[in-house]
Amino acid sequence: MLGGVVLGVIFASFFNLIPDQLIAQEKLNQLIIQAVGSRMTLSTGVSEVDELLTTGGMEGMLDTVWLIIAALTFGGVMKPADLKKWVKLLCILFITTLRWSARPY
């Protein structure tokens, strides 16, 4: 991810998308750290481009990362404990119960 950010900054500076005052004040490192770590907004004057450049950084992706970590942990616990057959049995029991409760009298 850091490589993508650095490559993005290189392209942005090549295509003149980074405001000159940031480069002149040597705040480019701060811009990179802010882009990776937290919410970042850049104002270009064009609302469509501003919307694309406003990101959540890693903070915005944290929910997705936690979901992936939880799924991998759950799968890692299920496999060696051989819980797959028990989950399958519970699913069959649940579906059977739903079918019985949905029957008309």
N, C-alpha and C positions, 0 to 999 in steps of 0.2 A: 504494500500500500504506500509505503514511504517513497518507493521508486516511482510510482505513478504520480505522486504529488510533485516530486522533483522534476519529472519529465513534463508535467503540466505547467510548472512555473517556467521551465525553459521555453516551452512553446508559447506561453503567454507573453513572455518578454520578447520572444522573436517576432510575434505578430502584434506587438505593441498594445497588449491588453492590460498590462499592469500600469497604474498611474505613475507618472514620472516622479511625483513627490515621494512615493514610497521608495523608489530606487535611489533618489537623491538623498534621502534621509537614512539610507542603509537599514531600512526596516524590513528587508526582504526575508531575513531569517525568522523574524517575528511573524510575518505573513504565512510562511510555511508551517510553523508550529501551530498557529491559530487555525489554519485550514485542516490540519490533521486532528487536532485535539478537541475543538469545540465549534460552536456555531459561528459561521463566517458570512459576512455580507460584503459584497463589492458593488459600488454604484457606478454604472457606466452611462446612465442617462436614458438607456433604452430599457423599458420595463420588462420586455420578454427576456432579454439577456440578464438583467438583474435577477429575475426569478430563477434562471438556470444556475447562476453563480451563487445563490444563497443556499448554503448546504448546512447539514446538521453535524458534519464531521463524524468522528467516532462516536460521539454522544448520540447522534441520530441512529446509528447502526447497532447500538448496544442491545436493544430488544431482540433483534435478529440473531446476534451472536449468542445471547443467553439461550434462545430457543434451540439453536444448533448444539450448544454444549449440553443442554438438558436432554435432547434426543439422543446424542451420542452416549451420554452416561446411562440413560435408560436402556439403550440397546446393549451396552457393555455389561450391564448387570443381568439382563434377561438371558443372554446367550450362555454364559457358563452355569447359571443356576437352572437352566432348562425350564424356564418359566413360560416358554412359548406355548406348550401344550395346555398349561393352566389358563392362560389368557384366551386361547382358542375355546376351551371348555366354558369359560365364563361368557364369552360372546355368544356361543350356541345357547346357553342357558338364558341369557338376556333376550335373544331373538325369539326363543320358544315362549318365554313369558309374555312378551309383547303380542305374539300371535294369539295366545290363549286369552289375553285380556281384551283383545280387539274383536273376538268372536261375538256375533249377536246371540242373544239368548232365545 
